[in-house]
Amino acid sequence: MRSKVSPSLTDTPPEINSIHHNKHTTQTTSFVIQLSWFGRIFSYLQSGLIVDEHSLVFPEGFVPPKALKTLVVNGRSKAQVKRKRYSLLWQHFDIPPVFEWRWLGATLIYQVNGMVYELHFIGYRDSRAFAGQIKSQWAHYHQKRLLKLVSNVENTTQARYLRHSRLKAIQQRVAQEYPRWLPWAQSTHLSNSIGDAVAKLKVMHNWSETDINELRERFIQKQLRLYRNYFDTVESNPLTEKQRRAAVIDDDSNLLLAGAGTGKTSVMVARAGYLLTSEQARPEEILLLAYGKKAATEMDERIKDKLGIDSIKTSTFHSLGLTIISQVEGKQPSLSAWVNDEEAKTQWVQATMESQLLNARYRQQLIKYMSDFYYQPKNTFEFTAQSDVDRYITSNDIRTLKGERVNDVAHLHIANWLLLHGIEYHYNATYEFAALGKGKCASSNSNHKSGADAASSAVGVIKADFYLPLSKVYIEYYALDENGNTPAYKDKNHYQNMMQRKRELHSQQGSRCIELFYHQYANGKLNNALKRGVNKMQLNIVPIDDETVLDRVRESGRLTKLAGLLSQLITVYKSTCQGKLTLEKILHRVAGNTTNTDIQQIRLVFSLLRPIYQQYQKYLRQQAQIDFEDMVGKAINYVEQKKFIAPWRYIMVDEFQDISEPRARLVRALRDSTWPKIARPESAQPERAQPESAKPENAKPENAKRENAKREKAQPASLFCVGDDWQAIYRFSGADVSLTTGFRQYFGPSSQNVLDQTFRFNDRIGNTATQFVSQNPEQISKEIRSLSKADKPSVSILQCEVNRKSNDFLLHQALADIDSQVHVKGRALHTKRVSTVYILGRFWFQLPDKETLKKLNQQYPDLQIRSLSIHAAKGKEADYAILTGMTQGQHGFPASKVTSPLLEALLPVEETYPNAEERRLFYVALTRAKHKVYILADKNQPSPFVSELMGPAFDVEIVKCA
């Protein structure tokens, strides 16, 4: 008979420990024998257990539970077999069996495979005699497992950096072993070796965050002592303490924030060499990834020069993608000719777009785009000054389909609508009241209120926004919202006086007019309001044919520009979204950040893009070719589908702040592809318990070698990324700075360290640049210390006293000052040295051309002068830097060019801080110079960045040049 009970485990003698029950069902086993109830009790009290070094032998009459029948052994001797006595090997007991005293004898409580069982009516003498023996024999058998675990954990923490995955695996193994020994082993006499191991197990089980940090720090200090000479000599100058630590720390994922000029390349070289020198890796197990081909080549040359090794793989992401694709597919993929010829790709897109124009629906969509969305509209109420509006219109060269430059974006829509509907118009026209008949204004705003006194002489000269000469109708557009408010830069009273004056003039002359308002434009209802007004005036509408409109578009060059945009969108769509982002998902991504007009434009551009993109992909398939984006996209799929298993155990990524999400995804997939299903350090992997007799006597050393090789391959890969979120300047190509600022969220538990000592610029440049870029709270806060100290401001802003553009004059002023300083230093040091000077601009066309640059170098022979865009100068340094193009507008700094909403939707989410990336780009420009930076300020249209630096909070020198 078998029943389930919940036995009491209290009030046992001190030498008998209670078992710790788990959530499994407790089973109580009774035994059916041909005896009376008292007879059974007497029988069990008389028959005893047998304890030996291999097993626990149960009393006669023991019937094993069904769950144990495959484990119990029918005796270990002839006598036991004859008497049908069963035994369980010590290996099968989870923890030592214990006795509990009850009123009809002792009860043996034992646990096997997580299940707890009870054996009743054991003689008191047996329980007293065997309680200690059972624990001793169980401990003797299981000590190997305990000692090996403790030893391996100690060896692991001493021989390797304690990664998060190793820590997790150790904690899992310790958590499994802990209840097998504790708390009972603390009150039991065991051998010294077992006792010490139990004490260590307890400590490991109770590791705190402080304990873990101390273990890691102990390992770091040990490595720094062991390889001190290596770190002293691997580069021309000994590495700093933080550079050395960065080379040694080896978590599963590591982010090294390396500020400008802090020696990040030295760390990457030193880390690779350290891994080899410490025998943690072989050359073929190390992969170095660089952002571009030139950077990869430079890294490769640096590795060969400093380490004397050419077997470490240094690659770009695209080259890596080709390697993966070639290995999986068994052949080198064919690259599209467009990979290195963007112009040819744009021409193909335009030709394909022309073929799509044969479709009436596509043709209408394109014409609507050209009419309403070719220019990226900005909300009139966003501006704070009329000069900002004028600058926006001018810098973006906003023109109608007829080529007229307009004063307001809403005027663009009105003009284009009139043209497309065959209505002749004059823009910004003088009133011609002599020829007008009588009538009233047809206002589309029924709630319009009267203005101020019409006789106001303060209004001045006014013109009509539009005049339709054939019908003698005027169109007036008023910048008013639903509440009758004007933009902040307009004086409301003055503006309403102007409105009243216009209305009274129309009333006095009996002229006909259509009134339109800003709130209609803002809500996407301007065209409908215009159409209602035209119908009310009974004007003749004769829409011009589509081909005539398209001819105008072709002649203006807009069709070619649109082809360029669509070509760019194909690239961004594939590189950032891998072609899987639907229109609805795109709209969901930008929800809350776009206007109704933006959503209309996104839908329209996506409709224009979709058939072109489909033809593009079809063409590549037909030609059996891939493009740059496919190199990364296909590689991701192959790695994630386990078709490619990364052979690299150490993956290092340079310029990580410039990485896009798909590239980060590829890196993460490569890291994870070498991980076993359950990440465990090789030194803490549990062994399946086996009886000695079950182990093969003829185990060959080759088998052990193969097993070790398998474990070596299964070791988790380490990811080491070097970057600086302060220098993230490539969002336009898909780079996502949030992958750096949110590194742990994307890659999981990781370590983060900072290189904060720069060897490039002096402290006065450093302080100014840091103060400027740190305004953005979304970036990682850090402090950059400069090795070089300066005794005066090292950022100089040059301005002309006269109010005119004097960029060339200011450039020569800066070069002359640099030349003077070079001569002074040369005389002081009794040397003559050519100093390097970078002329930097936001855009290439703002820089001196080759001929001008040649003349400048001839004029200043002691200076080596180069001109670079700021993007191209990233990663480089010179003695001095001159910043030009510091003005406002589309091609100013910060650049105010508005991009397509669809392009914005495809790119990584933009930061909320204003001009965040442009501010970082300016930081990059400031930190290219060692000694001094000269900023050529435009006095007519000064850059907001220059205006900010000229404030009292910044340590800059302001020079007024006569």
Residue, then its C-alpha position, 0 to 999 in steps of 0.5 A: m500500500r502506498s500513500k502520500v503524506s506530508p511528514s513532519l521534519t522537526d524534533t530530530p536528534p541533533e546528529i540527524n539533519s532534515i532534508h530540504h523539500n522542494k516543490h516536487t511531490t513527497q512520496t511515502t513508501s510502505f511495504v507489503i509483506q505477509l506479516s501482521w501489522f505488528g509483525r511488519i513493525f517488528s521485522y523492520l525494527q530487527s532488519g537493518l540497512i547496510v552502508d558501504e562505499h558504493s551504495l546504500v542497501f535497503p532492508e529485506g522486504f523493500v519494494p522499490p517505487k516504480a520511479l526507481k526500478t530502473l536505478v536500484v540494483n538487486g544486491r551487490s553480493k550473492a547473499q543480498v541477491k538471495r535475500k532480495r535486498y535492493s540497493l541504490l548507488w551513491q551517485h543516484f542520491d541528490i543529497p545524503p539520506v537522513f533519518e527522522w525519529r518517529w514513535l514507531g522507529a526512525t524514518l529514512i528520507y532520501q531524494v533521487n532526481g528531485m523526488v523525495y521518498e520515505l522508508h519507515f520503521i527503521g531500527y533506532r540503532d541502525s539510524r544512530a549507527f548509520a547517520g554519520q556513515i551515510k553522510s561520510q560515504w555520500a561525501h566521499y563519492h561526490q567529493k570529486r564533483l565538488l572539488k572539481l567545480v570549486s577548482n575550475v571556478e577558481n582557475t576560471t576567475q584567475a585565468r580569464y576575465l569574468r565575463h557576464s556569460r561565465l559568471k551566469a554559468i558559474q552561478q547556475r552550477v554553484a546554485q545546483e551544487y549548493p543545496r547538495w552540501l549546505p547546510w548539512a555539511q557545516s555541522t558534519h565532520l568531513s575531510n579538510s579538503i571537502g570542508d574547505a571546498v564547502a566553505k568556498l562553495k558557500v562564498m561563491h553562492n553568496w557573491s555580491e556585486t562587490d565580490i565580483n568586481e574584486l575578482r575582475e579587478r584582481f585578474i586585471q591587475k595580474q595581467l597588467r603585471l604579467y604583461r607590463n613590458y609588452f604594454d610598455t613597448v607595443e607602441s612607440n610610447p608606453l600605453t596609459e593605464k586606461q589603454r592597458r585596462a581596455a586591452v585586458i578587459d574581456d566581457d562578452s560585449n565591450l564598449l570603449l568610448a575613445g574621445a578624439g585623439t585618445g589613442k583608440t587605434s593603439v588600443m585595438v593593436a595592443r588588444a590583438g597583440y595581448l590576446l596572442t601574447s597571453e595565448q588566449a587566441r590564435p591569429e585566425e580567431i581574431l577579426l577586426l572590422a573597420y568602417g571603410k576600405k581605407a581605414a581597414t587597410e591602415m589598421d592592417e598595416r598597423i597590425k603588421d608593423k607593430l605585431g609582425i603578423d599578417s594572419i589577423k583578418t582585417s576587413t570592411f563590413h562589405s568585404l566580410g559580407l562577401t566572405i560569408i556569402s562566398q563560403v555559403e554559396g560556394k562561389q564569389p557573387s557577381l557585383s553590380a556595376w552600380v556598386n562603384d558608379e552612383e551616377a549610372k545607377t541614377q541614370w537607370v532609375q531615371a530611365t525606369m521612371e520614364s517608362q513608368l510614366l507611360n502609366a497614367r496613375y504613376r504620371q499623375q502621382l509624379i505631377k502631384y509630387m512635383s507640384d505640391f511636394y518637390y520642396q519640403p515645406k516648413n510651417t510658417f509659424e515655426f519661424t521667429a523672424q522674417s529674415d529666417v523665412d527669406r533665408y529659408i526660401t532663398s537657401n532652398d531655392i524654392r520656385t514654381l513650375k514656371g521657375e518663379r521664386v516665391n515669398d511663401v511656400a503656400h504661394l508655391h502651391i497656389a501658383n502650381w495649382l493655377l498653372l496645372h489648371g490652365i489659369e494664367y496668372h501674374y505673381n506679386a502683381t501691381y493692382e490694375f483697378a482702372a480696368l476692374g468691374k464692380g464686385k466683392c471679395a469671395s472669402s473662403n473664411s466665413n468667420h473673417k473679422s473686419g480689421a483696423d481703420a482703412a485709412s491707416s497711412a502706416v500700411g505703405v505700398i502693397k501688392a496683390d499676391f496673384y492677379l488673373p488677367l484674363s478674368k480680372v480676379y485677384i487672389e490674396y493669401y493671409a498668414l492667419d491661423e484658425n484663431g486669427n493669429t499671425p506668425a510670431y515675426k509679424d506684427k499682428n496689428h500692422y498685418q491686420n491693417m494691411m489686410q483691411r487696406k487690401r479689402e477696402l481697396h477691393s471694395q472701393q474699386g469693385s474688384r473681384c478677389i479670392e481670399l485664402f488662409y494659412h490654416q487651410y494650407a496647414n490642414g491640407k485644404l488649400n487646393n480645395a479652398l482655391k477650387r471653390g473660389v475659382n468655381k464661385m468666380q465662374l472661371n474657365i478651367v482648362p487643365i494643361d496636358d500631362e506631357t506639357v507639365l512633364d516637359r517643364v519638369r524635365e527642362s527644369g532638371r527636377l526629374t533628374k533630381l527626383a531620380g537622384l532622390l529615389s536612387q538614394l531612397i533605394t540605398v537607404y531602404k535596403s541598408t537600414c530596413q533590409g527591404k522589409l519595411t512596409l508603408e504602414k510601418i514607416l508611418h507608424r515609426v514617424a507617428g506623432n513627429t509628422t504633419n498631415t502634409d508630411i504623411q501625404q508626401i510619404r505616401l506619395v513618394f513611397s508610391l513613386l518608389r515602390p515600382i522602381y524598387q521592384q524593378y531594381q531588385k528584379y534587375l539584380r536577380q536577372q543579372a545574378q548580381i548583388d549590390f553593397e546593401d546585399m553584401v550585408g543583408k544576405a550575410i545577416n540571413y546566412v549567419e542567423q540561419k546558422k548556414f555560416i558559423a563564425p570562426w572568430r572568437y574575438i571580434m573588434v569593431d572600429e568607429f562603432q558610432d558610425i554603425s548602422e542597425p543592420r551592421a550591428r545586427l550582423v556583428r551580434a549574429l556573428r558573436d552569437s553564432t559561436w555560442p552554445k545553446i546554453a552559454r557555459p564557461e568551459s571550465a565550469q561545465p557539469e559532468r554527468a555523474q557516472p559510476e566508476s564501473a560505467k567509465p570505459e577503461n580503455a578511454k583514449p587520449e585522442n577522444a579527450k583531445r577531440e572533446n576539448a577541441k569541441r569545447e574550445k569551439a563552443q566558447p562564446a565569442s567576445l565583441f569589442c567595439v571602439g567609438d565615440d558618440w560625440q563624433a557620430i556624424y553619419r546619420f544620413s548614411g544610416a548610422d545610428v548613434s543610439l547603438t552606442t548610447g544604448f549599447r547594453q540594450y542592444f548587445g546585452p550585459s557588457s562592460q563600458n570603459v572610457l579613454d579620457q586623455t587626449f594626445r592631440f589638442n591642448d586643454r583650451i581647445g579641449n575645454t571649449a569643444t567639450q563644453f560645446v558638444s556636451q549641451n546635448p543631454e542624450q549623449i554619454s557624459k564624459e570628461i576629456r583631459s588634454l596632455s598639452k596645456a595652453d596659457k591663452p585661448s586657442v579658439s579664435i573667431l575672426q570677424c571683419e569690422v566692415n559689413r561685407k563678405s570677407n572670407d578670403f581676407l579672413l583666410h589670409q589673416a589666419l594663415a599670416d597669424i599661423d605663419s608668424q607663430v611658426h616662425v616664433k616657435g622655430r626661433a625659440l627652438h632653433t629649428k625649422r619645421v613645416s607646420t600642417v594646416y587644415i582648411l575645413g568646410r561643411f561642404w566641399f564647394q566652400l573650400p579653396d580649389k586646387e589652383t588657389l590651394k597651390k598659390l596658398n602653399q607657395q605664399y606660405p612655404d613654411l606651412q603645409i596647407r590642405s583643404l578638407s570637408i569636415h566629414a573627410a577630416k574625421g580621424k585626421e589631425a593637423d597643427y592648426a585648423i581654419l573653419t570656413g563657411m560659418t554662415q546660415g542657411q541651406h549650405g551654412f553651419p548648421a546646414s538647414k536643408v530640409t530632407s524628404p520626410l520619407l528619407e527621414a522616416l527610413l533613417p534612424v530616429e532623429e534626436t530631439y536635441p536641436n541640430a544634435e548631429e551638426r553640433r557633433l560635426f562642429y566638435v569634430a572640426l574643433t578637435r582636428a587641431k593641436h595648437k589653435v583653431y581659427i573660425l572665419a565668421d560671416k558678419n552678415q549671416p553668422s552661424p548660430f554656432v559662432s554666435e553661441l561661442m561668442g557668448p561669455a560662457f566660452d573661452v574663445e578669442i574674438v578678433k576684429c579684423a580691419 
